Amino acid sequence: MTHSRMVRSLALPVLLLSAACGDSEDSIPVRTCEVMLTYAPQQSLVGAVSVAGEWNGFSSSALRMADRGDGVYTARLEGLEPRDYGYRFVIGQQQVMDPQNPYSRWVRAEEYSRLTVPDCRQPMLELRRFSATPEGVLDVEVAYVDGTDESGPDQGKVVVTLDGQPRPDAFDAKTGRITLHEEALGQGKHHVKVVATDKAGRSAEPLYLPFWVEPQKFRWESGLMYFAFTDRFLNARPDNDGPVADVDPIANYQGGDFAGITRKLEDGYFDSLGVKVLWISPVDQNPEGRFIGTGGKYYSGYHGYWPTQPRTTQHRFGSLEELRALTAAAHKKGIRVIADLVLNHVHQEHPYWVDHREDDWFNTSASCVCGSQDCDWEEKRLTCKFTDYLPDFNWRSSNMVDQFIADTLWWLEEADFDGFRMDAVKHMDQVAGRTLRGRLRDLTAMTGTEFYLVGETFVGADGRSQIARYISPRELDGQFDFPLYWPVREAFADGQSLERVDQAVRENEVYYAPGTLNSPFLGNHDVARFMSQAAKQLEGEGGDPWSSARPAATVTDAAAFEKAKYGFTFVLTQPGVPLIYYGDEVGLPGAGDPDNRRLMRFDSTLTALEAELLEHVRKLGQARRASPALQTGSRHTLRVEKDLYVYQRSLPDGQGAVVAINRSDVERPLVVEPLGSLAASAATYVDVFSGRTLQLAGTETQMVVPARSVAVYVPRAE
């Protein structure tokens, strides 16, 4: 197999055009500070285009923009002091935001595009060339660009590292050029870091360049996503345990830690499931005490959603070094790690609340407790707080935005994360996701490394519009697919018609834009366990997580495990990035939160039914990881009835997969008509479970689906 060489040569696209000029290639370039705004409309315009900005009080006599002659308009701004400014383009009588600028600034309760004018005396680092090949050959060139006062670099404070190891010979103090060449880098994730300070003590914005060396381009759809709920997954270090006094164990710390997840990474547990994306709980320190939560019960911060410190790990989970060991163990196996990101609120003990409660960082006077009287969850979603001890952030504060995005990028670098799951998306202004995506997009532009942003917007089956509003190349890659989840639960756990699921899938296909990477799922940490609903354990008081009638430790109903096999077969063969919520792969029971967050069980602690379900899920995960069609192929329904569902996934090159689910007690001989590229195929497919074969033959394709069975047919290996 041959691989194309990935080469990136660029300067970051920014609103401030900071041209570097020097007398020659043998001298250090010097920064020039020219503020240039550019507007490239999607269609040709008639009439003048202007820009109104905060620099002149949004004067009605807006600055006229010049047409370059190619339909692009420019305006040069002079004499601006270093700070942030809001602006909009003016076309006729209409003001519009800058479509190319992901960053915004709120001025007098109105949103504007955000222009940041820096202090041009500050030096800068400019990426001139970046190249990394699948064979591990790295070439990087960076220019140190002096500030306008030409202080010159402090040679001892220009530091270049590769994977944390200093490369002192990379910097040429005479030319300001930083060059790095490396051969035979190992497979996995790497990073280059450059920091620089001039002789006047001014520091350049550090340059962080994360990249991967791997045989082929990674796709987020290539495998499954697994949520390892940190405290409830595996306790590998009892010495860092520490339950909070006078809190019921189901709402308390139970000992899971970073080291436990790392152990399972090294043991190959996630590999065996076909996992390519690992999602972990929020990593920030949470409060030490107990607090009233749902149902008037006391809870500890075991879940991670009550941050009390920035840039500090929850000590019960482990140190920053142990967190780095977790991501390093994942990266050795090509697995990406995303962290749960809490941006809507902090706990009242957090220094940001203590220090900035009187500033504009929080929705103080405008805030009420979500769901209380006159405080509707939807109507007040941007300003309400989840409870009194969780003050709600005001994302219209530029200072607050800057701090939280800086904290998030600190975690990205220090923990070596590959993306984030954004909690409570609908409760924040969209500036949150758009600003973070903008910064991540800057990193992607430099090295090609892509970061996954998936959101959590808890909605009902009719909530597609609420989900879709946050998904775009400027914001989230996708969201957890709640509108599909409810029909999946009703059909597979409750036995309703599979036609309901097919209808939901078809609605998704016409609703979301191409490229959307939603995550279908069978269960998550906010709903009762699928297995308990399938086994009808939630009736009466069984659904109350605090009741003595809540589900027992194990499920013994074989029919419930059969339902889980049907459900997993569907979910894990869908487009997007399918999720396994920890424990669902073995059929953990549980009522609602927090009973749905029981301690995970492994190996000899599993019953025969649980072990059988685990093996089924492993085969599904391995099939997806090995099949390009199951990862990214288009989906078409071939047959759907109340208890029968047959569909295909296919690629333009003829690769495909056929999935069949038969819940009835009757064997079903069928003639199906493959579509698209499979219509002309005569390939032989093999079921990953039974080994039965399927001969494609266009409109004459015959298949037999045994009673109460599933099949995933993939091309027979040559």
C-alpha positions in Angstrom: 0.0 0.0 0.0 1.3 3.5 -0.8 0.6 6.6 1.3 0.5 10.2 0.2 2.8 12.6 2.0 1.0 15.0 4.2 2.5 18.5 3.9 1.2 21.7 5.5 2.8 25.1 4.9 0.9 28.1 6.2 0.6 31.0 8.5 -2.4 30.9 10.7 -5.4 32.7 9.3 -6.1 35.6 11.6 -8.0 38.9 11.5 -4.8 40.7 12.2 -2.5 40.6 9.2 0.9 40.4 10.9 3.3 40.4 8.1 6.9 39.4 8.9 9.6 41.2 7.0 13.4 41.0 7.2 16.3 42.4 5.3 17.1 38.9 4.0 16.8 35.2 4.7 19.8 35.6 6.9 18.2 38.0 9.3 15.5 37.8 11.9 12.1 38.9 10.5 10.3 41.7 12.2 6.6 41.9 12.8 4.5 44.5 11.1 1.1 45.4 12.5 -1.5 46.0 9.9 -5.1 45.4 10.9 -6.9 44.2 7.8 -10.5 43.0 7.8 -11.7 40.9 4.8 -15.3 40.0 3.7 -15.9 37.4 1.1 -19.7 37.2 0.5 -21.2 34.0 -0.7 -22.8 35.8 -3.7 -22.0 38.9 -5.7 -23.3 42.2 -4.1 -24.7 45.4 -5.5 -23.7 48.5 -3.7 -21.3 49.5 -1.0 -19.9 47.3 1.8 -18.8 48.9 5.0 -17.7 47.8 8.5 -19.0 49.3 11.7 -17.0 48.7 14.8 -16.5 49.4 18.5 -13.4 51.5 17.7 -15.7 54.4 16.7 -18.8 53.6 18.7 -20.4 51.8 15.8 -20.7 55.1 14.0 -23.4 55.3 11.4 -20.7 56.5 9.0 -19.2 53.1 8.8 -15.8 52.5 7.2 -16.1 51.8 3.5 -14.5 48.6 2.4 -12.6 48.3 -0.9 -13.5 45.8 -3.6 -10.3 44.0 -4.6 -11.8 43.2 -7.9 -12.5 39.5 -7.2 -15.6 40.0 -5.2 -13.7 40.2 -1.9 -13.8 43.4 0.2 -11.1 44.7 2.5 -10.7 47.5 5.0 -7.5 48.6 6.7 -7.8 49.9 10.3 -5.2 52.2 11.8 -4.3 53.5 15.2 -6.1 50.9 17.2 -4.8 50.2 20.7 -4.3 46.6 21.7 -7.6 45.2 22.9 -10.8 43.5 21.7 -13.3 45.2 19.4 -16.7 44.1 18.2 -17.6 44.7 14.6 -20.1 43.9 11.9 -20.2 44.3 8.1 -22.8 46.6 6.7 -24.5 45.8 3.4 -27.1 48.4 2.5 -29.2 48.7 5.6 -28.3 45.3 7.0 -25.6 44.4 9.5 -24.1 40.9 9.3 -21.5 39.0 11.4 -18.2 38.0 9.8 -18.9 34.5 8.3 -15.2 33.6 8.4 -14.7 34.6 12.0 -15.7 32.0 14.7 -15.1 34.4 17.6 -17.7 36.9 18.9 -18.0 39.7 21.5 -21.1 40.9 23.2 -21.5 44.7 23.4 -24.6 46.2 25.1 -26.4 42.8 25.0 -25.8 42.4 21.2 -23.4 39.9 19.6 -20.7 41.1 17.2 -17.7 39.5 15.5 -14.6 39.8 17.6 -11.4 41.5 16.5 -8.4 41.1 18.8 -5.6 43.6 18.2 -2.4 42.4 20.1 0.5 44.3 21.3 2.8 44.2 18.3 5.9 44.7 20.4 5.3 41.1 21.4 7.3 38.5 19.3 5.4 35.8 17.5 6.1 32.3 16.2 5.0 31.6 12.6 4.7 28.1 11.3 6.3 28.0 7.8 6.2 24.3 7.1 4.9 21.1 8.7 5.2 17.6 7.2 4.6 14.2 8.8 4.5 11.0 6.9 2.9 7.6 7.8 6.5 6.2 7.9 7.4 8.6 10.7 9.4 11.3 8.9 8.9 14.7 10.4 9.9 18.1 9.0 9.0 21.4 10.8 10.1 24.9 10.1 9.1 27.8 12.4 10.1 31.4 12.2 10.8 33.5 15.3 9.4 37.0 14.3 10.6 39.9 16.4 8.3 42.5 17.9 8.2 46.0 16.4 10.8 47.3 18.9 13.2 44.6 17.6 14.4 43.5 21.1 15.8 40.2 19.6 15.3 36.7 21.0 16.6 35.7 24.3 18.4 32.6 23.0 18.2 30.8 26.4 14.5 31.2 26.4 13.7 29.8 22.9 12.9 26.2 23.7 12.0 23.5 21.2 10.8 20.1 22.3 9.6 16.9 20.6 7.5 14.7 22.8 8.8 16.7 25.8 12.5 16.2 24.9 14.5 19.4 24.3 16.0 19.9 20.9 18.6 22.7 21.6 20.1 22.6 18.1 16.8 23.4 16.4 17.1 27.2 16.8 19.3 29.4 14.7 19.7 32.6 16.7 21.1 34.5 13.7 18.1 33.9 11.4 15.4 33.2 14.0 14.6 30.0 12.1 13.6 26.9 14.0 14.0 23.6 12.0 13.3 20.1 13.1 13.8 16.9 11.1 13.2 13.5 12.5 13.1 10.1 10.9 11.6 6.8 12.1 9.2 8.3 14.7 7.1 5.5 16.2 3.5 4.9 15.4 1.1 6.9 17.7 0.7 10.5 18.8 3.5 13.0 19.1 3.8 16.7 19.6 6.2 19.6 19.0 6.2 22.5 21.4 8.0 25.9 20.8 8.2 28.7 23.3 10.1 31.9 22.9 10.9 35.1 24.8 12.6 38.2 23.6 15.3 40.2 25.5 12.7 42.6 26.8 11.0 39.7 28.6 8.0 39.5 26.2 6.8 36.0 25.4 5.4 34.8 22.1 2.2 32.8 22.1 3.5 29.2 22.4 3.3 27.0 19.4 1.8 23.5 20.1 1.7 21.0 17.2 0.1 17.7 18.0 0.2 15.1 15.3 -0.2 11.3 14.6 2.0 8.8 12.9 -0.2 6.0 11.6 -0.7 4.0 8.5 -3.8 5.7 7.2 -6.0 8.7 8.0 -8.1 8.2 11.2 -11.8 8.5 10.9 -13.9 9.0 14.0 -16.5 6.6 12.6 -13.9 3.8 12.3 -14.7 2.2 15.7 -16.9 2.5 18.7 -16.9 5.2 21.4 -16.9 3.9 25.0 -17.8 5.9 28.1 -15.7 4.8 31.0 -17.4 6.5 33.9 -14.2 7.0 35.8 -15.3 6.5 39.4 -17.4 3.4 38.6 -15.1 1.6 36.1 -12.2 0.0 37.9 -10.4 0.7 41.2 -6.7 0.1 40.6 -5.4 2.3 43.4 -7.2 1.8 46.7 -4.8 4.3 48.3 -6.5 7.2 46.6 -10.0 6.2 47.6 -12.0 8.5 49.8 -15.8 8.3 50.1 -17.5 11.3 51.7 -19.0 10.8 55.2 -22.8 10.3 55.5 -23.5 9.8 51.8 -25.2 6.6 50.5 -22.7 4.5 48.5 -24.8 4.8 45.3 -24.2 8.6 45.3 -20.7 8.4 46.7 -17.1 7.7 45.5 -16.6 4.0 44.9 -12.9 4.1 44.0 -12.6 4.1 40.2 -9.6 5.9 38.9 -7.4 6.8 35.9 -5.1 3.9 36.8 -8.1 1.5 36.4 -8.9 2.7 32.9 -5.2 2.5 32.0 -5.0 -1.1 33.2 -7.9 -2.1 31.0 -6.3 -0.2 28.1 -3.1 -2.2 28.5 -5.1 -5.5 29.0 -6.7 -5.0 25.6 -10.3 -4.7 27.0 -11.2 -1.8 24.7 -9.3 -3.3 21.7 -11.5 -6.4 22.0 -14.6 -4.3 21.8 -13.4 -2.4 18.7 -13.2 0.9 20.6 -11.5 3.7 18.9 -12.7 6.6 21.0 -12.6 6.6 24.8 -14.7 9.1 26.7 -13.9 9.7 30.4 -15.6 11.7 33.1 -14.8 15.4 33.8 -11.3 15.4 35.3 -11.4 18.5 37.4 -11.3 18.6 41.2 -14.7 18.5 42.8 -15.8 19.5 46.3 -14.9 17.4 49.3 -18.3 17.7 51.1 -21.8 16.4 50.5 -24.6 18.4 48.8 -28.3 17.9 48.3 -29.2 16.6 44.9 -32.1 14.9 43.1 -34.8 13.6 45.3 -33.5 15.6 48.3 -30.7 13.1 48.8 -27.1 13.8 49.6 -24.5 13.4 46.9 -20.7 13.6 46.6 -19.0 14.9 43.5 -18.0 11.4 42.3 -19.4 12.2 38.8 -17.1 15.1 38.2 -19.8 17.7 37.2 -19.1 20.1 40.1 -15.7 21.7 39.4 -14.0 23.5 42.3 -10.5 24.0 40.8 -9.3 24.8 37.3 -6.4 22.9 35.9 -6.3 20.4 38.9 -7.3 16.8 38.6 -9.7 15.1 41.0 -7.2 13.5 43.4 -9.4 10.5 43.9 -9.1 9.8 40.2 -5.3 10.3 40.2 -2.6 12.8 39.4 -2.0 14.7 36.1 0.8 12.2 35.5 -1.6 9.3 35.8 -4.0 11.0 33.5 -1.2 11.4 31.0 -0.4 7.7 31.4 -4.0 6.9 30.5 -4.0 8.9 27.3 -0.5 7.6 26.4 -1.7 4.0 26.8 -4.7 4.7 24.6 -2.6 6.5 21.9 -0.2 3.5 21.7 -3.3 1.5 20.5 -4.5 4.3 18.1 -7.4 5.1 20.5 -8.5 8.7 20.9 -9.4 10.1 24.3 -12.1 12.7 24.8 -12.8 14.3 28.2 -16.2 15.4 29.5 -16.2 19.2 29.5 -18.2 21.2 32.1 -18.6 24.8 30.8 -22.0 25.7 31.9 -21.3 26.2 35.6 -18.9 25.7 38.5 -19.4 24.7 42.1 -19.7 27.6 44.6 -16.3 26.7 46.1 -14.6 27.4 42.7 -12.2 30.4 42.8 -13.8 31.8 39.7 -17.1 32.2 41.6 -15.3 33.5 44.7 -13.2 36.1 42.7 -15.6 37.1 39.9 -19.1 36.8 41.4 -19.4 40.6 41.3 -18.0 40.8 37.7 -19.9 39.9 34.6 -18.8 36.2 34.6 -22.0 34.8 36.0 -25.8 35.1 35.5 -26.3 36.3 39.0 -29.4 38.6 39.1 -30.8 36.9 35.9 -30.4 33.4 37.3 -33.0 31.1 38.9 -33.0 27.3 39.6 -34.0 25.4 36.5 -37.4 23.8 36.8 -38.5 25.9 39.8 -41.5 28.2 39.7 -41.3 30.7 36.8 -38.0 29.2 35.7 -38.7 26.9 32.8 -35.9 24.6 31.6 -36.3 25.8 28.1 -37.4 29.4 28.4 -34.6 30.2 30.9 -32.1 27.6 29.6 -29.3 30.2 29.1 -29.5 31.8 32.5 -31.0 29.2 34.9 -28.7 27.3 37.3 -29.0 23.5 38.0 -29.1 24.1 41.7 -28.2 26.9 44.1 -24.6 25.7 44.7 -23.8 25.6 40.9 -23.6 29.3 39.8 -24.3 29.6 36.0 -21.8 31.2 33.7 -22.5 34.2 31.5 -21.0 33.3 28.1 -21.4 36.9 27.0 -18.5 37.9 29.1 -15.4 38.1 26.9 -13.1 37.8 30.0 -14.9 34.6 31.1 -14.8 33.2 27.6 -11.1 33.8 27.3 -10.4 32.1 30.7 -12.4 29.0 30.1 -11.2 28.4 26.6 -7.6 28.9 27.9 -8.3 26.3 30.6 -9.8 23.9 28.1 -6.8 24.2 25.7 -4.5 23.7 28.7 -6.2 20.3 29.4 -6.0 19.5 25.7 -2.2 19.9 25.8 -1.3 18.8 29.3 -3.5 15.7 29.3 -3.0 15.1 25.5 -6.7 14.9 24.8 -8.2 14.4 21.3 -11.4 16.2 21.8 -14.3 16.9 24.2 -17.8 15.9 25.1 -19.5 19.2 25.8 -22.0 18.9 28.7 -25.3 20.8 28.7 -24.9 22.4 25.3 -28.3 24.0 25.1 -27.7 25.9 28.4 -24.9 28.0 27.0 -24.7 30.7 24.3 -23.3 29.3 21.1 -20.2 31.4 21.5 -19.0 28.5 23.8 -18.8 25.8 21.1 -17.9 28.2 18.3 -15.0 29.7 20.2 -13.6 26.3 21.2 -14.1 25.0 17.6 -12.3 28.0 16.3 -9.2 27.3 18.4 -9.2 23.6 17.6 -9.6 24.5 13.9 -6.5 26.6 14.1 -4.6 23.5 15.4 -6.0 21.3 12.7 -4.9 23.9 10.0 -1.4 23.6 11.2 -0.9 19.8 11.4 -4.0 18.1 10.0 -4.8 16.6 13.4 -8.6 16.6 13.9 -10.4 16.9 17.2 -13.9 15.6 17.9 -16.5 17.9 19.6 -19.6 16.0 20.5 -22.4 17.7 22.4 -25.0 16.6 25.0 -28.4 18.1 24.5 -31.0 16.1 26.3 -34.2 16.2 24.2 -37.1 14.0 23.3 -37.8 12.1 20.1 -38.9 15.3 18.4 -35.8 17.2 19.3 -33.8 17.2 16.1 -34.1 20.9 15.6 -32.6 21.6 19.0 -29.7 19.3 18.3 -29.0 20.4 14.8 -28.7 24.1 15.6 -25.4 23.4 17.3 -23.9 21.2 14.6 -21.8 22.8 11.8 -18.2 23.1 10.7 -18.1 26.2 12.9 -19.3 24.4 16.1 -20.0 20.7 17.0 -19.2 17.7 14.9 -22.3 16.0 16.2 -24.4 15.3 19.3 -25.7 12.2 21.2 -28.7 11.1 19.2 -31.5 11.3 21.7 -34.2 11.6 19.0 -33.1 8.1 17.8 -32.5 6.8 21.3 -36.2 6.9 22.4 -37.5 4.8 19.5 -34.5 2.4 19.9 -35.4 1.9 23.6 -39.2 1.5 22.8 -38.5 -1.0 20.0 -35.7 -3.1 21.5 -36.4 -2.9 25.2 -40.2 -2.7 25.1 -40.9 -4.8 22.0 -42.6 -2.1 19.9 -42.4 -2.3 16.1 -39.0 -2.1 14.4 -40.7 0.1 11.8 -40.6 2.9 14.5 -36.8 2.7 14.5 -36.6 2.7 10.7 -38.7 5.8 10.6 -36.4 7.6 13.0 -33.3 6.6 11.0 -34.9 7.9 7.8 -35.8 11.2 9.5 -32.2 11.6 10.6 -31.0 11.0 7.1 -33.0 13.9 5.7 -32.6 16.2 8.7 -28.9 16.4 9.5 -26.3 18.0 7.1 -23.8 15.7 5.4 -20.7 15.2 7.5 -22.6 15.2 10.8 -21.1 12.8 13.3 -23.9 12.0 15.8 -23.5 9.3 18.3 -26.3 6.6 18.5 -26.5 4.8 21.9 -28.4 2.1 23.8 -27.9 3.8 27.2 -26.1 6.5 29.1 -25.6 7.8 32.6 -28.7 10.0 32.7 -31.3 7.2 32.0 -32.2 3.9 33.6 -30.3 0.9 32.3 -31.5 -0.7 29.1 -31.2 -4.1 30.6 -33.5 -3.2 33.5 -36.1 -1.9 31.2 -35.8 -4.9 28.9 -36.3 -7.2 32.0 -39.3 -5.1 33.2 -37.5 -4.4 36.5 -38.5 -0.7 36.5 -42.2 -1.1 37.2 -43.6 0.1 40.4 -40.9 1.2 42.8 -38.2 -0.5 40.6 -37.5 2.7 38.8 -36.7 4.6 42.0 -32.9 4.5 42.4 -33.3 4.9 46.2 -35.9 2.2 46.7 -35.2 -1.2 48.2 -37.2 -2.5 45.2 -34.6 -1.3 42.7 -33.1 -3.9 40.4 -31.1 -6.7 41.8 -27.3 -7.0 41.2 -27.7 -9.2 38.1 -30.4 -9.9 35.5 -31.3 -13.6 35.0 -34.0 -13.1 32.3 -32.5 -14.6 29.1 -35.1 -12.8 27.0 -33.8 -9.4 28.2 -30.3 -10.4 27.1 -31.7 -11.4 23.7 -33.3 -7.9 23.5 -29.9 -6.3 24.2 -28.3 -8.4 21.4 -30.9 -7.1 19.0 -30.4 -3.5 20.2 -26.6 -3.6 20.1 -26.7 -5.1 16.6 -28.7 -2.2 15.4 -26.9 0.6 17.2 -23.3 -0.5 16.6 -23.9 -0.8 12.8 -25.4 2.7 12.4 -23.7 5.7 10.8 -21.8 8.1 13.1 -19.8 7.2 16.2 -21.9 4.6 18.2 -21.5 4.7 22.0 -21.2 1.9 24.5 -22.1 3.2 28.0 -19.8 1.2 30.4 -21.5 -1.9 31.6 -24.2 -2.1 28.9 -21.9 -4.6 27.1 -22.4 -7.1 30.0 -26.0 -6.1 30.8 -25.5 -4.2 34.1 -28.9 -3.4 35.6 -29.9 -0.2 37.3 -32.8 2.2 37.9 -32.4 6.0 37.2 -29.4 8.2 38.3 -27.5 7.3 40.4 -28.4 3.6 40.4 -27.5 3.4 36.7 -23.9 4.1 37.7 -23.0 0.9 39.5 -19.5 -0.4 39.8 -18.4 -2.2 36.6 -17.8 -6.0 36.7 -15.3 -8.0 34.7 -14.1 -11.5 34.0 -15.0 -14.1 36.6 -17.6 -11.9 38.2 -19.8 -12.1 35.1 -22.6 -14.6 34.8 -22.9 -16.9 31.7 -25.6 -14.6 30.2 -23.4 -11.5 30.8 -20.3 -13.1 29.3 -22.3 -14.2 26.2 -23.6 -10.7 25.7 -20.1 -9.3 26.0 -18.8 -11.7 23.3 -21.7 -10.6 21.0 -20.8 -7.0 21.4 -17.1 -7.8 20.8 -17.9 -9.4 17.5 -20.0 -6.4 16.5 -17.2 -4.0 17.4 -14.6 -6.0 15.6 -16.8 -6.2 12.5 -17.2 -2.4 12.5 -13.5 -1.8 12.9 -12.7 -4.1 10.0 -15.4 -3.0 7.6 -15.1 0.4 5.9 -18.8 0.1 4.8 -20.0 -0.2 8.4 -17.9 2.8 9.3 -18.8 5.3 6.6 -21.1 3.6 4.1 -24.5 4.9 3.1 -27.5 3.1 4.7 -30.5 1.7 2.9 -33.4 -0.2 4.3 -34.1 -3.5 2.4 -37.0 -4.8 4.4 -38.7 -3.7 7.6 -41.7 -5.2 9.5 -42.7 -5.3 13.2 -40.1 -8.0 14.1 -37.9 -8.0 11.0 -35.3 -5.5 9.9 -32.8 -5.9 7.0 -30.6 -3.0 5.8 -27.3 -2.5 4.0 -24.3 -0.2 4.4 -22.4 0.4 1.2 -19.5 2.4 -0.4 -19.3 3.6 -4.0 -16.5 1.1 -4.6 -18.8 -1.8 -4.1 -17.8 -2.7 -0.5 -20.7 -3.3 1.7 -22.4 -5.0 4.6 -25.9 -6.4 5.2 -27.5 -6.5 8.6 -30.5 -8.6 9.5 -32.5 -8.8 12.7 -35.4 -11.3 13.2 -37.1 -11.1 16.5 -39.9 -13.5 15.6 -40.2 -17.2 16.4 -40.3 -18.1 12.7 -37.5 -18.5 10.2 -37.7 -15.9 7.4 -36.7 -16.8 3.8 -36.4 -13.6 1.9 -35.6 -12.2 -1.5 -34.1 -8.7 -1.1 -32.9 -6.1 -3.6 -29.5 -4.6 -2.7 -29.2 -0.9 -3.7 -26.5 1.4 -5.0 -23.1 -0.2 -5.6 -24.3 -3.5 -4.2 -26.9 -3.9 -6.9 -24.4 -5.1 -9.4 -22.2 -7.1 -7.0 -21.9 -10.8 -7.1 -19.7 -11.1 -4.0 -20.1 -13.7 -1.3 -20.7 -12.3 2.2 -20.2 -14.1 5.5 -22.1 -13.6 8.8 -19.7 -12.6 11.5 -21.7 -14.6 14.1 -22.7 -17.9 12.4 -20.4 -18.1 9.4 -23.4 -18.5 7.1 -22.9 -17.1 3.6 -25.0 -14.7 1.5 -24.6 -14.6 -2.2 -25.4 -11.2 -3.7 -27.3 -11.4 -6.9 -29.1 -8.1 -7.5 -32.9 -8.4 -7.5 -32.5 -12.1 -7.0 -30.6 -12.0 -3.8 -31.9 -14.7 -1.5 -31.3 -14.9 2.2 -32.7 -16.9 5.2 -32.9 -15.2 8.6 -33.3 -17.8 11.3 -35.9 -17.2 14.1 -34.7 -15.0 16.9 -31.4 -14.2 15.4 -29.2 -11.4 14.1 -26.6 -11.5 11.2 -24.0 -9.0 10.0 -22.8 -10.1 6.6 -19.5 -8.7 5.4 -17.4 -9.7 2.3 -15.7 -13.0 2.5 -12.0 -12.6 2.9 -10.1 -13.5 -0.3 
